[in-house]
């Protein structure tokens, strides 16, 4: 077929050749005519009748499957001609079960033979993901896998999410972990630091979090799996094979079954510890453009383009995918379903989620809930640049009210509490800068409509964009930008470390007692830093690895976090699920003092044993005298200390709230 025969006339002239690839610039009206296929047999099926290959490539002139004995650097041992089939697919079969073999596809488009590709649906791959592998997945299941289950949740607001990177968590020499930087690091029991403190999975249990959010674990592009001693590091936001685990996190990247087994072993170990697993997914862009697996099977289709034929780039990474097109939407939905089914993943965090359309995200949430009612979905409600997708269709933070079962990160509470993320020196509520009090209140009510919150005074959002607190993820820092420790060092250069730790405690107390779902960055409970590097995506372990001796040095900080998490998990008043409950049960006090927010949670909110909880946050450098109703109160937090079971008692009245601290009182 002549390539230009299926281009619109206006864009036919911009078909370009880039290296060995043909870039097809097409408008959406052309793509709508492409047939779609949603069968469960895409790419590979092995059954009693043999091995069956299916490739979606509607505009190909020809397609073939190349069979190999190994994962790289060897010639093909066979070639199978594929034949046109239904829904834009090509098919080929052999009567043998080709377990142990590897394969690639090769298509011809417009008379031009494209490079080999493992396809977009490769579920097992060899070294560096160059070739797909044929393995028996039933043999990759750990003992007891059929009974494996993650934690059950009534609501996402019951979760406490801990964001971590495989290498960060275990690589440091002080970790006491044998399988450093590997999936298996999270399977090792009773690991201890060089100073005797719990590390690894025991640390997570001790801290009390409910879910780990692990940075990308699919097969990504930037680490050479054939040369792991070179100690390369990357966050993994450069997708290559979306449906196969990353080889550098396995003990044997050349063995396709090993990475699958070891990732499942990690998931099961966390589940056995009562901890769920959230997978960070990056469907919004690919590591490569013309050389991506998408482009090598259906050139042009999976991406958005500008009018001149160049790739649009809302991701800031060179391209953006087109979730609104049926086959790309099918891919995203079926991919997350596959991870939930095959690997028992408990939640998904979508990178730059606003590049995707709302219809896709709504369908993702619906389909995942069918697999596991406790699964949850959240993502970044923004893009890194403009997109051809109309703003009213984007899965933006501002549109989250139109997405049932999907949550977004709150940049409102993040920037209000610690200062703006893009200005290292900028301070926030917890570090003494006035003017963010109303935005802190927006964070407390999870960006829902509340009669006492004036959104016109909000620093970021100007309207209550969440229809329920279940749509909001609260945080003050994550892998992106400065860690909280580094942010405080940059914005409070004159402060002592003890003073900065005190500010961190106040910041996290606001996050963990606010409505919505709390999210924290791994190692913050140890006051971990990254040496001031804000974008450490490829920085060495010397920057990224968590130094576990900090747990001993900053034991009081760790204890504060542990008690804060215990408080939240013990009291449903902090985990309301409806806007109506928040509006009825949260009452703000009228305070004129800068950097002070005071409020009560009343009425045994959400079935809590406590009739009333009084919270006062003082981010100023002066004491504040709070007016508390007289009565029998239990002191939960005061002057930089916290204990979920109580620090003592108070009769109420005029209660002093020390600078840069939280006061929490409760009464039955």
Secondary structure by P-SEA (a helix, b strand, c coil): ccccccccccccccccccccbbbbbbcaaaaaabbbbbccccccccccccbbbbbbbccccbbbbbbbcccccccccbbbbbbbbcccccccccccccccccbbbbbbccccccccccccccccccccccbbbbcccccccccccccccccccccccccbbbbbccccccccccccccccccccccccccccccccccccaaaaaaaccccccccccccccccccccccccccccccccccccccccccccccccaaaaaaaaaaaaaaaaaacbbbbbbbccccccccccccccccccccccccccccccccccccccccccccaaaaaaaaaaaaaaaacccccbbbbcccccccaaaaaaaaaaaaaacccbbbbcccccccccccccccccccccccccccbbbbcaaaaaaaccccccccccccccccccaaaaaaaaaaccccccccccccccccccccccccccbbbbccccccccaaaaaaaacccccaaaaaaaaaaaaaaaaacccbbbbcccccccccccccccccccccccccccccccccaaaaaaaaaaaaaaaaaccccccccaaaaaacccccccccccbbbbbbccccccccccbbbbbbbcccbbbbbbcccccccccccccccccccccccccccccccccbbbbbbcc
